[in-house]
Amino acid sequence: MTTLWERTGGLTGLIQSSLPPTVLVISNSLWGVYPAIAAAVAAGVLITVLRAVRRQPLRPAFGGFVGVAVAGTLAARSGEARDFFLADIWWYCVAAIILTLSILVRRPLVGVIWSAMKGAGLWWRHDRPSLRRYDIATAVLAAVFAARFVVLQGLYEQNEVGWLTFSKIAMNYPLWALALLVIAWAVRRADHRLGYCRDR
């Protein structure tokens, strides 16, 4: 799970992902929506450049920059700061649905993605304990996305830009930490089962 944590950017990635929306809220309160959008996008560019200079993995930064650029475009088109969060809100909804569907078709995405990363195949689909653990891990991840969608969508409807930023950041760390703990448990138990079956 260390590899998975690193691929998502680790603690640094989580902190950096909080910077553009924070800059947006502060700038919006000082100068208005369009300067705020420009400042948030500039923060995304700065993060990408800093990671490149430090020779850190660019995948998390590039993904974050694309997200900020899309968010900035949506907000600029409507002229409303709250639309900076619109892409994230609907991404959470879509992700929750996809994760839930993957459980229903007996291909929980946590197991599918982990197997693809390791090149281990989908052997666990025929091992009930492993399948059940991956179901649980995928369900927890779906619940994380669903919770973020429900909370942020409600704040979006109320046009609470400051609370949107606070909730996005506040829900990020504890919910992802919980999800990663459950995913780590599922992966380790499944890997243990694979080793046990091979030794028999």
C-alpha positions as CSV (number, residue, x, y, z in Angstrom):
1,M,0.0,0.0,0.0
2,T,3.1,2.3,0.3
3,T,3.2,2.3,-3.5
4,L,-0.5,3.2,-3.8
5,W,0.0,6.0,-1.3
6,E,3.0,7.3,-3.3
7,R,1.1,7.1,-6.6
8,T,-1.6,9.3,-5.2
9,G,1.0,11.9,-4.2
10,G,1.2,11.0,-0.5
11,L,0.8,13.7,2.2
12,T,2.4,16.3,0.0
13,G,-0.1,15.6,-2.8
14,L,-3.0,16.0,-0.4
15,I,-1.7,19.3,0.9
16,Q,-1.0,20.6,-2.6
17,S,-4.5,19.6,-3.8
18,S,-5.9,21.9,-1.1
19,L,-4.0,25.0,-2.3
20,P,-5.9,26.0,-5.4
21,P,-9.4,26.1,-3.8
22,T,-8.0,27.9,-0.7
23,V,-6.4,30.5,-3.0
24,L,-9.7,30.8,-4.8
25,V,-11.7,31.6,-1.7
26,I,-9.2,34.1,-0.4
27,S,-8.8,35.8,-3.7
28,N,-12.6,35.9,-4.3
29,S,-13.2,37.7,-1.1
30,L,-10.5,40.3,-2.0
31,W,-10.7,40.9,-5.7
32,G,-13.8,39.1,-7.1
33,V,-14.4,35.9,-9.1
34,Y,-12.3,36.3,-12.2
35,P,-9.1,37.3,-10.5
36,A,-9.8,34.5,-8.0
37,I,-10.1,32.0,-10.8
38,A,-6.8,33.2,-12.3
39,A,-5.1,33.0,-9.0
40,A,-6.3,29.4,-8.4
41,V,-5.1,28.3,-11.8
42,A,-1.8,30.0,-11.2
43,A,-1.5,28.1,-7.9
44,G,-2.0,24.8,-9.9
45,V,0.7,25.9,-12.4
46,L,3.1,26.8,-9.6
47,I,2.6,23.4,-7.9
48,T,3.4,21.6,-11.2
49,V,6.5,23.7,-11.8
50,L,7.8,23.2,-8.2
51,R,7.4,19.4,-8.5
52,A,9.2,19.4,-11.8
53,V,12.1,21.5,-10.4
54,R,12.4,19.1,-7.4
55,R,12.2,16.1,-9.7
56,Q,9.2,14.8,-7.8
57,P,6.6,12.6,-9.6
58,L,4.6,14.8,-11.9
59,R,1.5,12.5,-12.3
60,P,-0.3,13.8,-9.2
61,A,0.6,17.4,-10.1
62,F,-0.4,17.0,-13.7
63,G,-3.7,15.4,-12.7
64,G,-4.3,18.2,-10.2
65,F,-3.5,20.9,-12.8
66,V,-5.9,19.4,-15.3
67,G,-8.6,19.4,-12.6
68,V,-7.9,23.0,-11.7
69,A,-7.9,24.1,-15.4
70,V,-11.3,22.4,-15.9
71,A,-12.7,23.9,-12.7
72,G,-11.4,27.3,-13.6
73,T,-13.0,27.1,-17.1
74,L,-16.4,26.2,-15.6
75,A,-16.3,29.0,-13.1
76,A,-15.1,31.5,-15.8
77,R,-18.0,30.5,-18.1
78,S,-20.6,31.0,-15.5
79,G,-19.0,33.9,-13.6
80,E,-19.7,32.1,-10.3
81,A,-16.9,31.1,-7.9
82,R,-19.0,28.1,-6.7
83,D,-18.7,26.5,-10.1
84,F,-15.0,26.0,-9.4
85,F,-16.2,23.0,-7.4
86,L,-18.7,21.7,-9.9
87,A,-16.4,19.2,-11.7
88,D,-15.3,17.7,-8.5
89,I,-18.8,17.4,-7.2
90,W,-20.0,15.4,-10.2
91,W,-16.8,13.4,-10.3
92,Y,-17.6,12.2,-6.8
93,C,-21.1,11.2,-7.9
94,V,-19.9,9.3,-11.0
95,A,-17.1,7.6,-9.0
96,A,-19.5,6.4,-6.3
97,I,-21.8,5.0,-9.0
98,I,-19.0,3.2,-10.9
99,L,-17.6,1.7,-7.7
100,T,-21.0,0.5,-6.6
101,L,-21.7,-1.1,-10.0
102,S,-18.3,-2.9,-10.0
103,I,-19.4,-4.6,-6.8
104,L,-22.8,-5.6,-8.3
105,V,-21.0,-7.2,-11.3
106,R,-18.6,-9.0,-9.0
107,R,-15.5,-7.1,-10.1
108,P,-14.9,-4.7,-7.2
109,L,-12.6,-2.0,-8.6
110,V,-10.2,-2.0,-5.6
111,G,-9.3,-5.6,-6.5
112,V,-9.2,-5.1,-10.2
113,I,-6.9,-2.0,-9.9
114,W,-4.6,-3.7,-7.4
115,S,-4.3,-6.8,-9.5
116,A,-3.5,-4.7,-12.6
117,M,-0.8,-2.9,-10.7
118,K,0.8,-6.1,-9.6
119,G,0.1,-8.1,-12.8
120,A,-1.5,-10.8,-10.6
121,G,-4.7,-11.5,-12.6
122,L,-8.2,-11.8,-11.1
123,W,-7.7,-15.1,-9.3
124,W,-9.4,-13.7,-6.2
125,R,-12.8,-13.6,-8.0
126,H,-12.9,-17.4,-7.4
127,D,-11.9,-17.1,-3.8
128,R,-14.9,-16.0,-1.7
129,P,-13.0,-14.5,1.3
130,S,-10.8,-12.4,-1.0
131,L,-13.8,-11.3,-3.1
132,R,-15.7,-10.3,0.0
133,R,-12.8,-8.2,1.3
134,Y,-12.4,-6.4,-2.0
135,D,-16.2,-5.8,-2.0
136,I,-15.9,-4.2,1.5
137,A,-12.9,-2.0,0.5
138,T,-14.7,-0.9,-2.7
139,A,-17.9,-0.2,-0.8
140,V,-16.0,2.0,1.7
141,L,-14.4,3.9,-1.2
142,A,-17.8,4.3,-2.8
143,A,-19.2,5.7,0.5
144,V,-16.3,8.2,0.7
145,F,-17.1,9.6,-2.8
146,A,-20.9,9.5,-2.0
147,A,-20.4,11.4,1.3
148,R,-18.3,14.1,-0.4
149,F,-20.9,14.4,-3.2
150,V,-23.8,14.8,-0.8
151,V,-22.1,17.4,1.4
152,L,-20.6,19.5,-1.4
153,Q,-23.7,19.4,-3.5
154,G,-25.7,20.7,-0.6
155,L,-23.2,23.6,-0.1
156,Y,-23.1,24.2,-3.8
157,E,-26.9,24.7,-3.9
158,Q,-26.6,27.2,-1.0
159,N,-23.7,29.0,-2.8
160,E,-21.5,28.6,0.2
161,V,-18.1,29.0,-1.5
162,G,-16.1,29.3,1.8
163,W,-17.7,26.2,3.3
164,L,-17.2,24.3,0.0
165,T,-13.5,24.8,0.4
166,F,-13.5,24.0,4.1
167,S,-15.5,20.8,3.6
168,K,-13.5,19.7,0.6
169,I,-10.3,20.0,2.7
170,A,-11.8,18.8,6.0
171,M,-13.3,15.7,4.4
172,N,-10.2,14.9,2.4
173,Y,-7.8,13.7,5.0
174,P,-9.9,11.7,7.4
175,L,-12.0,10.0,4.8
176,W,-9.1,9.0,2.6
177,A,-7.2,7.8,5.6
178,L,-10.2,5.5,6.5
179,A,-10.5,4.3,2.9
180,L,-6.7,3.5,2.7
181,L,-6.8,1.6,5.9
182,V,-9.6,-0.6,4.7
183,I,-8.0,-1.0,1.3
184,A,-4.7,-2.0,2.9
185,W,-6.5,-4.6,5.0
186,A,-8.2,-6.1,2.0
187,V,-5.1,-6.1,-0.1
188,R,-2.9,-7.7,2.6
189,R,-5.5,-10.4,3.4
190,A,-6.0,-11.2,-0.3
191,D,-2.2,-11.4,-0.9
192,H,-1.9,-13.6,2.1
193,R,-4.6,-15.9,0.7
194,L,-2.8,-16.0,-2.6
195,G,0.4,-17.0,-0.9
196,Y,-1.5,-19.7,1.1
197,C,-3.1,-21.2,-2.0
198,R,0.2,-21.3,-3.8
199,D,1.9,-23.1,-1.0
200,R,-0.7,-25.8,-0.8
